[in-house]
Amino acid sequence: MLAQFVGRQFGYRELSAARSQGVSQQIRSFYESYAWVPRKIDLTRGTLSAKDTFEQNIAQLNRFRPEVLSGYGSYLGALFRWAWEQRCPVFCPKVVVYGAEGLSMIKVRRLQSWEMP
């Protein structure tokens, strides 16, 4: 589904902001342990931890340079607001996917236009 936005079907980079012991991480761990997927078609995945500081997570985002960034809306909104307020340069993923909680319209517009100073 994300392939049309990312520009390729396989092998893209995905960074997820999620709890390290959350259900999505448990499912991912099970999948990686019991499924065989050739590396060239599997995604390269990384995670951001809410236990780390915003500064650490922005640095991780900038190092990892994902095509897709996903996470809870409230956390991603707070992370990007912090970066904007600090005038911190942020790598721009092609796709930002958020769930669980929504984002305010101002945060959605800021992400859509990527108004980072």
N, C-alpha and C positions, 0 to 999 in steps of 0.2 A: 504494500500500500504506500509506503514512503518512497519507493523507488522512483516514482515520477517526480518527486520533489528533490530527491538527492541526486538524480541523474544516472544512477546505476542500480541494478538489482542486488548485486552481491558485493561483499567485501568492504562496505563503508564503515565508518567509525561512529560509534554511539556512546555517549556519556550520559549516565543516569545519576540523578540526585535522589538517593533512596536510603532508607535505614538499612544498616548492614545485616540485621537479623529479620528484616521484613519478609513477607510472603513472596514478593517478586524475586528477592535475592535467593530464597530457598528454592524456588522453582528453577531459576537460572542455574544454580549449583547442581541440582538434580539433572537437568538437561545436559550440562557440560560433562557430568560424570558418566551418564548412561547412553548418550547419543553420539554417533560418529558423523561429523560433518566435515568435509574437506576444508582446510584452512582458507583456500582461495575463495570459497563461497560463503563462509561464515563471517559474521560481523566481528570487528575488533571492538571490544567493549571495555569501558572504564566506569568508575563510579566516583561520585562526590559524596562526602560524608557530612551530614549536618553537625557532626561533632567537631569538624574542623572550622576554622575561622573563614569568614567571607574572603579575606585576602588569600588564604591558602587555596580555597576552591576556585577563585578566579585564576590564580596561577596555574592550577591543574587544568582548567578549561583551556587556557592559552597554550599550555604545553601539549595537551592531547589533540587539540584542533579537530573536534568531532564534526561530522556532517549533521548528526542528529543529537540534540540535547533534550532529555526528558526528566520529569520529576513532578513533585507536588507544586501546584500553582502558587501557593503562598510562599514556599521556600524560594522558587525561582524568581518570583516577584521581588522578594526581599533582597536576594542576591544581586539582581540587576539594579535595583534601586540604590543599594550600597555602592556598587561600582560607578553608577552615574553620579551620585553625590560626591564620591571620592575622585571623580574624573580619572578613573582607572581604565586603561585600554582593555578591551574585551574582544576576544576572537568571536566572529559572527558565524554561528552554525547556519546551515541552509534551512534546517527545520528545528523548531522548538515545540515540543509536545508536552502539555501539562494536563494533569488530572487531579482528582480528589477535590481540591478547592479551586475556585475560579480566580481569575485575575481582574483587577479593576480595569475599566476601559482605558484609563490613562496609561496603565502599565502595558496593556495590549498594544496601544498605539505606539508607545515608545519602542516596544520590541519590533513591531512591524516596520517602523521607520529606522530602527536601530540608532536612536538619538543618543549615542554615547559621545561625550565630549572628547 
